[in-house]
Amino acid sequence: MSLSALTAVSAVDGRYQSKTRDLSPFFSEYGLIKNRLLVEISWLIHLSECAEIKELPVFSVRQKQQLLALHENFTPQQAQQVKDIEATTNHDVKAVEYYIKNHMQKIDGMADYLEFVHFACTSEDINNLAYGLILQQARESILVPEIKKLIAHLRAMAHEFAGDAMMAKTHGQPASPTTMGKELANVVFRLEQQLHQLKSITIYGKINGAVGNFNAHLSAYPAIDWQSLAQTFIADLGLHHHPYTTQIEPHDYIAELSHVMIRIHTILLDLSRDIWGYISNNYFGQKTKAGEVGSSTMPHKVNPIDFENAEGNLGLANALLAHLAEKLPISRWQRDLTDSTVLRAMGTAYGHALIAYRSLAKGLNKLKLNRDVLAADLDQNWALLAEPIQTVMRRYGIDNPYEKLKALTRGQSIDETTIKAFIKTLAVPEDVKQQLLTLTPATYTGHAEQFAKHI
């Protein structure tokens, strides 16, 4: 059975392929091979520019262009050629080395320098840098822009609904009013803090040999400052040099990256559940689409499926990211291969994340605020004004204000008439009493509107 969206084992590459295909250039086998190719070629060119390596002359501009073109013009068909070589070598990185050597023989003046490909490298020197490039590219091209789009959408909604008062719920019970815009502004602020953390995480790399000590490098060229050479090379790739490693870069930055993504996803999961609840309470309606079915048996239903899909996929992403964060920094002694297979699951983790982001965006676009429902909900809960009334009573020294309001409101059916009658009995200045008499559940929102407008 040939691989397609219908036959894929993973939903990331199957049912949800249309939402995840943007990750393919980075996290696919093709993307990994292409980035390995870049690291190998860049290392070869970097060595050629080291004056102490006299056996390897500085390459001409044309030779460099032809080498770099192997990466720049790399296609999935050429990746298959690498996989064909791997079928013989049974080693994925060695297959990339042989692929480069095969092409170098076709470049004028390069056939004598084949053995400087992968010079003094262990496979992990190539792999860690390739994965570092993949994560950097995916962060800049996909993750940050997608999260920014969600933040921008939520910010616009916060501004639009800044003054739309609604009853809050604490412990699932009626609580002091807020505005829908303020509740969305809370999410915007939280996401912005975590996005800043995501963008600031340093991505490290190493190219220091089999156990991190430049052993092979120094055996061939003992006079070269390999630490400086490696640092310059890694900086040229756009990564940060890690000076202290075993055979592997310790992956602590991947743990950091995973943890900040988990926090972002937890915030979005919290949002998804809240919006689901607001839809359930009819605070939000959902725009319908012709031909779309909400239930196979109940024709009236418009299910909040986008928020449910988001919640499910955020949970899956976080489960994988948690394992990446816990597993990858651990390696028996100087090296074991448990990280190799786990690293290949990064694309699955970020695939589920991308499905969630795009489901959320779709769901948010469907929402329409039912202002009449919000207003009716508040009007049925005049007991919410017990808080401001007892607080004013405290200011003016009235005995047992909390207890008096508790006796008036707890478990009782309270309406506007009851509340206003109680206010008129208070021994407070007349202007204060009038202020309380004009207060309604819909106007008792504190600075919520200002907070929402200013996010």
Secondary structure, DSSP 8 states (H G I E B T S, - for coil): ---STTT-SSTTTTTTHHHHGGGHHHHSHHHHHHHHHHHHHHHHHHHHT-TT-TTS----HHHHHHHHHHHHT--HHHHHHHHHHHHHHS-HHHHHHHHHHHHHTTSTT-GGGGGGTTTT--HHHHHHHHHHHHHHHHIIIIIHHHHHHHHHHHHHHHHHTTT-EEEEEETTEEEEEEEHHHHHHHHHHHHHHHHHHHHH---EE----SSSS-HHHHHH-TTS-HHHHHHHHHHHHT-EE--S-SSS---HHHHHHHHHHHHHHHHHHHHHHHHHHHHHTTSEEE---TT--S-SS-TT----HHHHHHHHHHHHHHHHHHHHHHHTT--STT--THHHHHHTTHHHHHHHHHHHHHHHHHHHHHEEE-HHHHHHHHHT-GGGGHHHHHHHHHHTT-SSHHHHHHHHHTTS---HHHHHHHHHT--S-HHHHHHHHH--TTT--TTHHHHHHH-
